[in-house]
């Protein structure tokens, strides 16, 4: 197990070094545009309740009331606003299901799935960062 962990660390170190060399070789204007893209991503993730709502839908809560129950503390008004914004950002799709009673369901788009993967990776980094800063033992 330790051997596998060391190989993974070596691979990650190589990946990081490759990324750093690619970044330092870029033109300042190109790099500036890329930093703006990072800011755009962070703006979406920083939106109140966005990550929680996205996670709820990914986990199968596709109807409004189910999402509201899964996201503790969000009001009906705020959830409605967030769902509309997430539709505009192409993170989710709204589907009207005809029948009795009529209902609305939400589904994560491919674009939203990619953002969810990024958020999940940030979770892993955040857990490691917290352990490092608080000097906690490794392990989950």
N, C-alpha and C positions, 0 to 999 in steps of 0.2 A: 504494500500500500504506500509506504514511504517513497519507494522507487517511482511509482506512478505519479505521485504528487510532485516529485522533483522534476520529472519529465514535463509535466504540465507547467510548472513554474518556468522551466527553461524555454519552453515554447512561447509562453506569455511574454517573457522578457524579450525574446527575439521579435515577437509581434510589436511590442511597444517600441523597441529600437527602430524597427522598420518604419513605423508610423512617424516617429520623431524625425527621422532622416527625410521622409517625404514632405513633412510640414516645413522643415527648415529650408528645403530646396525650392519652395513655392515663392512666386511673386507676391509682394505685399498686397496688391489689389485683390488677387485671387484669394489669399488668406483672409482678407477682410470680409469678402463675400461669404466665405465658409463660416467665419465667426458669426456673421449675421444669421446663418442657417441654424447654428447652435442656439442663438438667442430666440429664434422663432420656435424651435423645439421646446425650449425651456418655458416660453410664454404659454404654450398649449398645456404643458405639464403643470404649470403653476396655477392655471385656472382653477378656482375653487370647485372642488368635488369632481374634477375631470377624471383623475386617475381612479377614484373610487367608483364612479359611474361606469367607466370603461371596464374596470375589473368585474363589476357586478354583471354586466352584459356578457362578457367573456365567460363568466361562470354559469351562464344559463338563465339569468334573470332578465327575460326579454320584455316583460310587460311593465307598464309604468309603476303600478303598485308594488310589484316584486322588486323593482329597482329601488324604490323608495324604502322598502323594508330592509333591503340589503345595505343601503347607505344610511347608516344611523345618523340622525341629526339634520338631514337635508329637508328643507320645506318643499311643499308642492310647487310653489312659485319658482323657487330657485332651481329645482330639478327640471321644470319645464324649460326655463331659460337655458340651462346647461345642455339639455338634450337638443334644443334648437341650434345652439352654438356648435355642438359636436357634429350635427348634421351639416352645417355650413362648412365646417373644417374637414368634411368628408371622412370622419372617423366612424360614424355610424349611419345606418339607413333606417328609415321609418317605413314600416309596412302596415297598411290598413288591411285587416282581415275581415272580410264580409261574412256575415252570418248572423245568428242571433245568440247572444247579443254581439253587436259589432265590437271589434277590439283592435288595438294598435300594438304592434310588436316592434322591437328594435333589434338590429343585427349589426355586429361589428364588420366594417369593410376591411379589405386587404390593407388599406392604408392605416386603419385603426389597429389592426393586428400587429403591423410593424412597430407602431408606437408602443403598444403593450409590451412587446419584446424588449424594447429599449427601457421602458419603465421597470420591467422585471430585472434586467441587468443592473439597473441603478439600485434596486433593492439589495442585490447581492453585494455590490460595491459598498453601499451604505452600511450593511451589517459588518463587513470587514473593517470599514473605517471606524465604526463605533467600537469594535473590539480593540482596534489599534489605539485609538485615542484614550479609551477607558482602561487599557491594559488588561483586557479580559482574555481568558484562555480561548484558543481556537476551538472550533467545533460548533455544531448547531444544536 
